Amino acid sequence: MRLRLMLLTAAFLCLSVQARAESLLLDGLKAEVWPPAAINGRQPVILFSHGFHGCATQSTFLMKALAAHGYWVFAANHHDAVCNGGESRMRDRPDSPFRKPETWDDASYRDRADDIRRLIAALKQDTRYRDRLDWTRLGLAGHSLGGYTVLALSGAWPSWKLEGVKAVLALSPYAQPFIVKPSLAGLTAPVMYQGGSRDPGVTPSIRKNSGAYELSPAPKYYVEFEGASHFAWSDRGELAQPQIVDYSVAFFDHYLKGLQTPALTVREDGVSDLRYNSELGKQEGSVKPEEPEHRPGLLGRLRARLQH
């Protein structure tokens, strides 16, 4: 229950005042686009996948920052979206139980992979974008269940593998199915994991021994933000936004633009753990013990439901 509630992104997102991007309808997908601040020739592309019961506009602070640094950023509503015109409902349960990652396989939320492929195909045909998008410089980013989505597309589920991905940014990702299989060795793009010290439902599975970071091939990075909860990557989570932007931009700038980005190996204020193993060097962080699982009582569950 607790993990499911933490992965219910929409409750915090739909209450936020969101700066609207340009809305699109592409092959039946409701999508948003954040154009680069300066449009000049073909420019790199980043596709964002939202969390369970989130939506395409849940993380506008990061989308706008990436666009300001010269990226075309696109995000589509998946079928479980409840905000930004999403047709799902808060009471709808996940297709597969988050508390049982061993039951997940490459059929779990495969519709999300189909959404990303449809989005790409539509953009390649759209006269507004087809001559402006550089598909040889494609990055994926995703939060929570969206993190699961982009990891799977980058090779964690071989049957999902999307050719041409040059970098994958996994923001407090639901990576547990790939840990229990295990299948993260199949990643074929540089990966950056981001987590938070107050994100007990997801972050421990990334940083622990034999967790997502350790099981992933290099080049790889892990950044943990002090005090950040599971919703730090939404527009409601203002605590670590500057640091989230700094590391995310540095990661994509390095792997999509070929820029030298010293920030990737510098531990900023507000960062509780930084690890990397790449062409930039190697640094191992302190592996923290996995937090004990706390099951809320009936009153706590009711309170959580009311809050969500």
C-alpha positions in Angstrom: 0.0 0.0 0.0 2.7 2.5 1.0 4.7 2.0 -2.2 1.5 2.3 -4.3 0.6 5.6 -2.5 4.1 6.9 -3.1 3.9 6.1 -6.8 0.5 7.8 -7.1 2.0 11.0 -8.6 -1.2 12.9 -9.6 -2.4 14.0 -6.2 0.5 16.4 -5.8 0.8 17.3 -9.4 -2.8 18.3 -10.3 -2.9 20.9 -7.5 0.1 22.7 -8.8 0.0 25.8 -11.0 1.6 24.7 -14.2 3.1 26.8 -16.9 1.4 25.4 -20.0 3.5 24.1 -22.9 2.1 23.9 -26.5 -0.4 21.1 -26.6 -0.5 18.7 -29.5 -2.6 15.8 -30.7 -0.3 13.3 -32.5 -1.6 10.0 -33.7 -4.3 10.1 -31.0 -1.9 11.0 -28.3 -2.3 14.1 -26.2 1.2 15.5 -26.0 3.1 18.6 -25.0 6.1 20.3 -26.5 8.7 22.6 -25.1 10.7 24.1 -28.0 14.3 25.1 -27.6 14.9 28.6 -26.5 16.8 29.3 -29.8 15.8 27.2 -32.8 18.7 26.6 -35.1 18.8 23.7 -37.5 18.3 20.2 -36.2 18.6 20.0 -32.5 18.6 17.1 -30.0 15.4 15.5 -28.7 14.3 14.4 -25.2 11.1 12.4 -24.6 9.6 12.4 -21.1 7.5 9.7 -19.6 5.3 10.6 -16.6 4.6 8.7 -13.4 1.7 6.5 -12.5 -1.4 8.8 -12.4 0.7 11.7 -13.4 0.6 13.4 -16.8 2.7 15.1 -19.5 2.9 18.4 -17.6 3.8 17.1 -14.2 7.4 18.2 -14.3 7.4 21.5 -16.3 10.3 23.0 -14.3 12.6 20.4 -15.7 11.1 20.3 -19.2 11.4 24.1 -19.4 15.0 24.0 -18.2 16.0 21.4 -20.8 14.3 23.4 -23.5 16.2 26.5 -22.4 19.4 24.6 -22.9 18.7 23.8 -26.6 16.6 20.6 -26.5 13.3 19.8 -28.1 11.3 18.2 -25.3 8.1 16.2 -25.8 5.8 14.4 -23.4 2.6 12.4 -24.0 -0.2 11.4 -21.6 -0.2 7.6 -21.1 -3.4 5.8 -20.5 -3.1 6.1 -16.7 -2.8 9.9 -16.7 -5.3 11.7 -14.5 -4.3 15.4 -15.0 -3.7 17.5 -18.2 -6.8 16.0 -19.7 -6.0 12.4 -18.8 -8.9 10.0 -18.8 -7.9 7.7 -16.0 -9.3 8.1 -12.5 -7.5 8.3 -9.1 -9.2 5.1 -7.9 -8.0 3.1 -10.9 -5.5 0.5 -9.7 -2.2 -0.2 -11.5 -2.2 -2.9 -14.2 0.4 -4.8 -12.1 0.9 -4.5 -8.3 3.9 -2.4 -7.4 4.5 -4.4 -4.3 5.0 -7.6 -6.4 7.8 -6.7 -8.9 8.5 -10.4 -9.4 5.1 -10.7 -11.2 6.1 -8.0 -13.8 7.4 -8.9 -17.2 7.7 -7.3 -20.6 3.9 -7.3 -21.0 3.6 -5.0 -17.9 2.6 -1.5 -19.1 3.8 -2.3 -22.7 1.2 0.3 -23.9 3.6 3.0 -22.6 6.3 1.7 -24.9 3.8 1.8 -27.7 3.0 5.4 -26.9 6.6 6.4 -27.2 7.0 4.7 -30.5 3.8 6.3 -31.8 5.0 9.7 -30.7 8.3 9.3 -32.5 6.7 8.1 -35.7 4.2 11.0 -35.6 6.9 13.5 -35.0 9.0 12.2 -37.9 6.0 12.8 -40.2 4.9 16.1 -38.8 5.9 19.0 -41.1 6.3 21.3 -38.1 9.1 19.2 -36.6 10.5 16.7 -39.0 13.2 19.0 -40.3 14.1 20.4 -36.8 14.6 17.2 -34.8 17.9 15.4 -34.7 17.0 11.8 -34.0 20.7 10.8 -33.8 20.8 12.7 -30.5 17.8 11.2 -28.6 17.5 11.1 -24.9 14.8 9.6 -22.7 13.7 10.8 -19.3 11.1 9.4 -16.9 9.8 9.7 -13.4 8.6 6.8 -11.2 6.6 4.5 -13.6 8.0 6.7 -16.3 11.5 5.7 -15.1 10.5 2.1 -15.5 9.3 2.9 -19.0 12.5 4.6 -20.2 14.7 2.0 -18.7 12.8 -0.8 -20.4 13.0 1.1 -23.7 16.8 1.4 -23.2 17.2 -2.3 -23.0 16.0 -3.5 -19.6 13.3 -5.3 -21.4 15.0 -6.5 -24.6 11.7 -6.8 -26.4 11.0 -3.1 -25.8 14.4 -1.9 -27.0 14.2 1.4 -28.9 17.1 1.9 -31.3 19.0 5.1 -31.2 18.7 6.1 -27.5 21.9 7.9 -26.5 21.1 8.7 -22.9 18.5 7.7 -20.3 17.6 9.8 -17.2 15.7 7.7 -14.6 14.1 9.9 -11.9 13.2 7.9 -8.8 12.4 5.1 -11.2 10.4 2.0 -10.4 13.2 -0.3 -11.3 12.4 -3.2 -9.0 11.2 -5.6 -11.8 14.5 -5.2 -13.5 16.4 -6.0 -10.2 14.5 -9.2 -9.4 14.8 -10.6 -12.9 17.6 -9.2 -13.2 17.8 -7.5 -16.6 19.5 -4.1 -16.2 22.7 -5.5 -17.8 20.8 -5.1 -21.0 21.0 -1.3 -20.9 22.7 0.0 -24.0 22.8 3.7 -23.2 24.5 5.8 -20.5 22.2 6.0 -17.5 21.7 8.5 -14.7 19.6 7.5 -11.7 18.4 10.2 -9.4 16.9 9.5 -5.9 16.1 11.2 -2.6 17.0 10.7 1.0 13.3 10.9 1.9 12.1 8.5 -0.8 12.0 5.2 1.1 9.7 3.5 -1.4 12.1 3.7 -4.4 15.5 5.1 -3.7 16.8 2.2 -1.6 16.3 -0.1 -4.5 18.6 2.0 -6.6 21.5 2.6 -4.2 21.6 -0.7 -2.3 24.1 -3.5 -2.9 22.9 -5.4 -6.0 20.5 -2.5 -6.6 19.7 -0.8 -9.9 22.9 1.4 -10.0 25.2 -1.5 -9.2 23.5 -3.9 -11.7 23.7 -1.3 -14.6 26.6 -1.3 -17.0 28.8 1.8 -17.3 28.7 4.6 -18.1 26.4 5.2 -15.2 25.7 7.8 -12.5 23.7 8.1 -9.3 22.7 11.3 -7.6 20.8 11.5 -4.4 19.3 14.7 -3.1 19.2 15.4 0.6 15.6 15.7 1.9 14.0 14.9 -1.5 10.9 12.8 -1.5 9.4 10.8 -4.4 7.6 13.9 -5.6 10.8 16.1 -5.8 10.8 15.7 -9.6 7.2 17.1 -9.9 6.3 20.8 -10.0 5.2 20.4 -6.3 8.7 19.4 -5.1 10.6 22.6 -4.9 13.3 21.5 -2.5 15.9 20.1 -4.9 14.8 21.6 -8.2 18.0 23.6 -8.9 20.2 20.6 -8.3 17.9 18.3 -10.3 18.2 20.7 -13.2 22.0 21.0 -12.9 22.7 17.3 -13.0 20.0 16.5 -15.6 21.3 19.2 -18.0 24.9 18.2 -17.4 24.1 14.6 -18.2 22.3 15.3 -21.4 24.8 18.0 -22.5 27.6 15.4 -22.2 26.0 12.5 -23.9 23.8 14.3 -26.5 25.9 17.3 -27.3 29.4 16.0 -26.5 30.1 18.8 -24.1 32.6 18.8 -21.3 30.4 19.0 -18.2 32.4 19.0 -14.9 29.2 19.2 -12.9 28.7 15.5 -13.5 31.5 14.6 -11.1 31.0 17.4 -8.6 29.0 16.9 -5.4 26.8 20.1 -5.1 25.4 21.3 -1.8 22.2 19.4 -1.1 23.5 16.2 -2.6 23.7 13.4 -0.1 25.3 10.8 -2.4 27.1 11.0 -5.8 28.4 7.9 -7.6 29.7 7.4 -11.1 31.5 4.9 -13.3 32.2 6.3 -16.7 34.8 7.8 -19.0 35.0 10.6 -16.5 36.3 8.4 -13.8 34.9 6.3 -11.0 33.5 7.2 -7.6 31.7 4.9 -5.2 29.4 6.3 -2.6 28.5 5.0 0.8 26.0 2.1 0.5 23.3 2.8 3.0 21.4 0.0 4.7 17.9 -0.6 3.2 15.2 1.1 5.3 12.8 -1.2 7.1 9.4 -1.4 5.5 6.7 0.3 7.4 3.1 -0.7 6.8 0.6 2.0 7.8 -2.3 1.0 10.0 -5.9 1.4 8.9 -6.1 5.0 10.1 -2.9 5.9 8.3 -4.2 4.3 5.1 -7.4 6.2 5.2 -5.6 9.4 5.9 -3.3 8.7 3.0 -6.2 8.0 0.7 -7.9 11.3 1.7 -4.6 13.2 1.0 -4.4 11.5 -2.4 
